[in-house]
Amino acid sequence: MSETVMTRPEPARPPVPKRGLGLAALTAIVVGSMIGSGIFALPSQMAGSAAPGPLLIGWVITGAGMLTLAFVFQTLASRKPDVDGGVYGYARAGFGNYVGFTSAFGYWVSAWIGNVAYLVLLFSTLGYFFPVFEGGATVSAVIGASVVLWIVHAMTLRGVQTAALVNVVVTVAKVVPILVFVAIAAVGFKAGLFSADFWGNATQIDGAPLGDTMTQVKNMMLITVWVFIGIEGASVYSQRAARRKDVGRATVLGFAGVLVLLLLVNLLSYGLMAQATLAGVPDPSMAGVLESQVGTWGAAFISIGLVVSLLGALIAWVLLCVEILRLPALEHVMPKALAKENAHGAPANALWLTNIFVQAMLLWTLANESTYLDLILLATSLILLPYLWSAAYQVLLAVRGETYESGHGRVRDLAIGVVALGYAVWLVYAGGWQYLLVAALAYFVATVFYVWARRENRLPVFTKPEWGVFAVLALTSVAAVVLMTTGNLSVL
């Protein structure tokens, strides 16, 4: 049934500000959201999983898979310039309002829980300089994190343009320590150390062998799942872009730049320490590796860089949190109150809702640190489903021939879409089936907000296919509850 029947005329969208986000600001959102804490812990995490040979194979597979996803966002930004909101918009355009809602909701939950992680790690890192913050979950640390949270909140209320400009400056500042590490590591790199046990046949980590080549490749790829989250950042902000074509450019530029940094940091580290020693360096392991080359100032320097990086990632993800609520609210998929903007053009209600949840979770970490860590894994799994919908949408467009009237590029985009979809399915699988069950339960409970949005705009709640999707979620949720009550499912 068409939504124009039995409905009020849809209100016009607020005009996009004339001074939209440029290529530099959009690229900074991508880089800022991708570079958080992962790269600073990469040396030891990878060393504990794979030797240089399997590592290179895994990076080729991961790089190719994520590159196809980057191309998906670039292609969709070009071929569907009327679709706003990136991962939310593509899910909605391809598979209906309700799937779009689940994509936006999952992305939002992932984003604000990720912000809690950044704040806790930020003050844990500051514990290097100020012991009162050590661990990141002390009373002093939570108070400090709360102050930082509401400072960023106040800055964002001053307008998205202001926050985006600050994010550009912070993104540049966070990349500098990484480049310094790369330069020093390149000078100290020892090829013999790098190739000593190239395939990991003899190396043992904590007394256990690394396994065969494919086992090592799988183990390192599970780690790389998490370091690329944020690649969709520019597409989420597509409506605020000064030029739509900059969205695709920013996605590919940001991805390429971050991939190069990840590869350099990871591979050069193997030429500075024996793998078994490298695997035992405490996080942030980049600090320990640099300290081994230049002394104690190296650890302090990288710790400062991590603090800046976490602040930048926090700003970038606060921006993404509010935008992924604002756009669905404009399109009657979320309650319309979340679309309300203040005099500076900031989605104030969405921002308040997001940061109230962040504040509550910060307080929860004081007594429930293990539960908090499990929620982080759930949040990461939730954010992978929107990637799958985006890749599936490109495949759908290519199969239908929509926007390919001339036929140009259809076969290429279909091939890229199929590879990206296969990789996205693998990412969801790697996240763990138990988190998918809990994610389904979260979507089911959150459906009340979708029903609210549809009713307040006098729109039909579900189409027939969407009733099917809701039924699948309901049945999956029942299974999740049964497994939880019997003790066979526990992620919280």
N, C-alpha and C positions, 0 to 999 in steps of 0.2 A: 504493500500500500504506500502510495506516495505521501510524504510527510506534509505536503502542501494542502492535502485534504483534511478537513476538520481541525485545522490549526490556525493560530494567529500568524500574521506575517512575521517572519524572523526579523529581529531588529538589526539594523545595519551595524557592521563591526566598527569599532573605533578606528579612525584613520591612523595608519602607520605614520609615526613621526617622520618628517622630511629628512632629518639627519639620522639616517639609520646606521647600523653597524657596518663598518667597512671590512675589507679583507683582513687587515691586521687584527682587528678586534675579534672577528670570527675565528681566525686561526689560533689566536690566544686562548679562546674558549676551548677549542679542541685540545691544544697542548696542555692548557691549565687543568683540564678535567682528566686527561690521561696521565700526566705526571703528578702523582701524589706522593705516596710512600714506597710504592712497589719497586721502582728503579733503585732506590737506596738500599733495599734488602736483597736485590737480585744476585749479587756474587755468591753469597753463601747458600741461598735457596737452590740455585741451579747446580752448584758444586755438589750438593747433597743428593742430586737426582741423576746427573748424567756427566759423562766424560766429554771432551771436546768434539769427537767425531759424531756421536749421537746427538750432541747439542746442536751442531751445525745442521744436521738433517731435520731436527725438530723446528729450528728457527725458519728453515726454508718452507716447511709445511705451514707453520703458523703464519709466517709473513705472507705467503700466498693466499691463505684463507682470509686473513684480515684485510689484505689488499682488495680482494674481491668484494668484501663488505664495504670498504671505502668507495670502490667504484659504484656499488649499488646506490649509496647515498648521493654520490656525484651525479649519476644518471637520472635518478628520480627527481633530484632538485632541478635538473634541466628539462626533463620530459613532463613533469607534473608541477609546474611553478604555481599552480592554483592550490596545491595541497600544502597546508602549513603544519608545523609541529613535528616534522621528522618522524621518529618511530611511532608516535601516536597517530599522526595524520595518515601515514601509509597503511597502518593497520586498519584504520577506520575506512579509508577509501577503498581498500581491497576486500575487506571482510565484514564491514558493517559497524554500526555505532557501538554495539556491545563489546566486540573484540577490540575496537579502538579504546573503549573505556578500560578494559583489563590491561591493555598495553600501557596506557597513561598511569593507571593506578600502580601497577607493578614498578614502573620506572620511578614514580614519585617515592614510593616506600623505600626502594633501593637507594635512591639519592639521599634522602634525609637520614637513613640509618648509616650510610657511608659518611655523612658529615659528622655523626657521633664518633665514628672510628677516627676520623682526621683530628678531631678535638682531643680525644684521649691520647692518641699517639703524639700530638703536638706537645702536650704537657709532660708526657713521658720523656720526650726528647729534651725538653727544657730541664728535666731532672738531671741531665748531664752537668748543667751549670748551677742549678738550684735544687739541692737534694729534697726540699720540701715537696717538690712535684714528682718525685721518683715513682715510677709505676703508672702514672697517669690516671689512677682511679682513687686517689686520696681525696679527702675533703678539700684541701687547698687546691689540688689540681682541678677538681670539679668547679670550684668557685672561679678559678682563673679561666677555665674553658667557657663558663657561662658568661663572663665579662666579654671575652672575645666574640662569642656568638652574638650577643646583643649589639656590639659595636658594628659587626658586619651587617646585622639586621638594620640598624639605623642608617648605615651607608647605602644599603640597597633601597630603603624607603626614599632616599634622595633621588632615585631614578636609576633605571637600567643602564643608561649611558654612562653615568658616573661610576657605577660598579664595574662596568665593562672596561672603562679606561684604567681603573685601578688594577684590574685583572691583567691587562697588557703589561703594565709596569712590573707587577709581581712575577708574571710568567718569564719575562726577560731575566729578572733577578734570580729566579730559581734555576734557570738553565746554566748560569755562569759557573756555579760550583761543580756541576756535572762535567762541563767542558774542561775545567781545571783538572779534575780527576782523570779524564781521558788523556789530556796532554801529559801529565806526570806518568800515567800508566804506560803510555806509548814509549816514553823514554826508558822506563825500567823494565819493559817487556823482555822476557827471556824465551826465545823460541824453543829451546831444549826442554824447558819446564812445561811449556804448552803441549808439546808432542810426546812427553815421556810415557804416558799410558793413554794414547789417543782414543782407543775404543773402550777403555775402562775394564779391561780383562783382569787386572791385578788390584785395582784400587778398592779399598773397603772403607765404608763410612760407619763408624761406631761398631766395627767388627763384622758388618754385613756387606756382601758384595753388591755391586750396582745392578747386576743382572745382565741379560743379553741386550743387544743393541736396541731391539724394538721395545723392550721394557723400559730402557732408559729414555727413549724418545717419548713414549707415552707419559712417563713421569714428569719430564720437563715441560711437556705440552700442557699438562694440567695446571702448572704454575703460570704459563703464559696466558691462560684463559683470563686471568684477572688483571694483567698489566695493560691491556688494551681498552678496557672499559672507558668510555668517554669519546670514542671515535665519532659518535653521532652528535656531538655537542653543537656543531654549526647548524645541522639540519633541524634541531629542536628550535633554534632561534631564526629559522628561515623567514618568518613574517617580519622580523625586525631588521633584516639585512637591507643595506642601501641598494645593493644590486643582487638579484637572485643568483646569478651565475657565480658570485663569490662564495656561495654556500658550498658548492661542489669543490671549488678550488681550495677553500680552507680545509675541507675534510681530507683531501689527498695530501696537501702540503703538511698539515698537522700530523697525519699518520706517518708520512715519509720521514719527517724530522724526528719524531719520537722513536720510530723503528731503528733509525741509524744510531741514536743515542743508546738505546737498549742493547743493540748488538755490540757496540764498542765497549760499553761498561762491562757487559757479560764476558765477552771473549778475551779482552785484555786482562781481566782479573786472573784468568787461568795461567797467564804468563808471569804472574807476580808471586804466587804461592803454590805449593803442592796442593792438589785437589782436596785431599783429606783434611789438610790444615785449613784451607779456604772454607770448607763446609762447616768448620767449627767456629768461625768468626761470629760473634754475637751481632744481632741487628742493632742499628743499621750497619750492615756488614761493609758497605762502601767506606764508612768511617774507619773501621778497623783495618781494611786493606790499605787505605791511604796512610794511616798511621804507621804501618809497617814500612812504608817507603820514605816518609819525610819526618816522622816523629809525632809528638802529641798534638802539635798545632793542626795536623791533618784531620784528626778526629774531630776537633773543635770546629774546624772550617766546614766539614761535611755536615756536622750537627746543625750548624747555623743554616746551611743550605737546605737541610730537611725542614727546619722550622719555616723558612720562607716558602718552600714548596708546599707544605701543608696548608699554610695560610692562603696561598694562591688557589690550591685545589678546593678549599672551603668556599672561597668566593665564587669560583666557577660553578660549583655544584649547588650553591644557594640560588644562583641565577637559573640553573636548569630546573631546580625544584619548582620554582614559582611559575616558570613558563609552561611546564608540562601540566599544570593545573589551569592556568589562564585560558589556553586555547580550547581545551575540551569544554570549559564553561561557556565560552562564546558560541560553541556549536551544540549546546544543549545535551552534552554528554556528562558533564559534571554540574553541580548546583551553580546557578548563575552568580551567586555572591562571590565566588572565587575569581570571577572575571573583573571585579570592580577595581579600578585603578585610582590612585590618589592624584593630587595635583601635579606630581612629578612624573606621572606615567608609570609608576611602579604598582604591580598587583598586590596591594596592601593586605587584603584578606588572605590570599594564598600564602603570602610571606609569613603572616602571623600564625596561621595554622601549621605551617611547616616547622617553624622554629619553636613553637610550643611543644611539638612532638619531640624535637631534638633535645630541648631542655628536660623534658620528662625522662627521656632515655639516659641522659647524662646523670640524673639523680639515681636512676635504677642501677647504673654501673657500680655505684658505691657498695651495694650489697649483692649484686648478681653478675659479677664479672664473667663467669662461665656462660651464663645465659646470653649475655651481650655478644660474646664471641660467636655463639651459634646463630644468633640473629644476623650477624654480618654475613655468614655463609648463605643464609636464606636470602638476604638482600641481593647478593651477587647472583644467585640463581634467578631471582625475579627479573633482573635487568637483561638476562639473556634472551627471554622470550620475545621482547620487542625486536631484537635483531632478526629473529626467525621470521616474524611477520613482514619485516621490511624486505628481506630477500625473497620471500614468497610473493610479495606484491610485484616485484620486478619480473619474476617468472610469469606471473599471471598476465601482466601487460604484454610481454613478449609473445606468449602463447596466443592471446586474443588478437594481437596485432594492433592494439590500441596505442596511438601516437606513432605508429610505424607505417603510416599510409604509403610512404614512398618505398618502404621495405629496407631502407638504409639502416644498418646497425642492428637489425632485429636478431639475426643469428648470433652475433657477438654478445649482445646483451642477454640473450637467453642462456648462452653458455656460462657467462659470468654469474648470472642469477642462480643457475643450477648448482654451480660450485659453491657460491656463497650460502645457499640454502642448506646444502649438505654439511658445510662447515658449521653453520648455526645450529643444526640439529645435533651435531657432535658436541658443541659447547653445552647445550642444554643437557645432553646425556651425561657429559663429564661432571656437570654440577651435582648430579646425584638424584635418584628417583625419589628419595624421601623428601627432598626440598620441593620437588614438583607437586607432591601430594599436599604439603603444607601450603604451597603457593595457591593451589586450587581452592583450599579452604579459605585462604585470605581473600581471593577474588569473590568467592561465594558470599562471604560476610559483607564485603564492601559493596556488593550489588545494591544495597539499600540506598547508596548515594546516587547510583545510576537511575534507580526508580524515582528517587526524589527529583532529579534533574528532568526526567521525561515528564513527570506529572506536573511540575510547576510550569512547564511550557506547553501543557495540554497536547502532548505527543504520545503516540503509541509506544508502549514500553519495549516490547520485543516483536520482531518479525518472526515468521515461522522458522527460518534457519537459526535465528538467535535463541528461540526457545530450545532448540536442539543443543546449542552450545551451553545454555544455562543448565539443561538437564544433565549433560556430561559433567559439568562442574559440581552439580548437586550430588550426583552419585559418587564422584571422586572424593568429595568432601566427607560423605558418609563413611567411605572406606578409610579415609585419613583419621576420622574420629574413632572408629572401631579399633584401628591399629594403635592409636595413642592410648586408648583406655585399656588395651590388653598388654601394653608395654612393648609392642613390636615396632613402634615408630616413636622416635624421640629426637627432636632437633632443637628443643627449647630447654 
